[in-house]
Amino acid sequence: PCTCHAHATHAMPMPRTCYRYAVRVLSAWCAHALQGKKLDLRSANPLGALNLLLGRSGVLRGSAAAYFLVWLGNACINSQFGNYVNHLFGWGPQESAPLLVLVGVMIAIAPPALVPRLGLKRSIEYGAIVYALGLLCTAFAHSPLKIVASTLLTSVGCICIPALVAFIANQAAPAERGALLGALETLQALPPSPGVGEA
């Protein structure tokens, strides 16, 4: 299969992030101009937003580190899942597509179903544990049934991602939440995609 799109998507995450920030800064400037307010450029750029995220408090730094590690695991499994199941079972895109659709359904259902019931704290804690357990099980899954079960377990553990985002956003004043969310997007651009383009 062609990997050109994978190369284009993963080879230049930082320029893509800079473009997004340029659009956000321009949008924020327009919104502030219409309201007669001055835009604070110190937090309206990737480095300023990261400084706000990492320099404010230990709680924010710890939450950002947890988010980065979860996102790194996400980037690894996303970039290598096709290679992994192809190596183990000879699955191509057609064979793995139903499982990926099921994963998408689980990711769409699990957070709205579980996060309100568990609350942010337990969703982060339990979700991260289930996510890590799912990744560990995937590493040792050597049958199709086990890979399906471990992948679905990992999908349920993804509840920790929106819970972490909500928790981090809640640590800031309403005017700073956009900058924190932008900083999280910058963290998403940092992990490389291991093995992209390998034969």
Buried (B, 14 or more C-beta within 10 A) or exposed (E): EEBEEBEEBBEEBEEBBBEBBEEBBEEBBEEBEEEEEEBEEEBBBBEBBBBBBBEBEEEBEEBBEBBBBBBBBBBBBEBBBBEBBBEBBEBEEEEBEEBBEBBEEBBEEBBEEBBEEBEBEBBBBBBBEBBBBBBEBBEEBEEBEBBBBBBBBBBBBBBBBBBBBBBBBEBBEEEBBBBBBBBBBBBBBBBBBEBBEEE
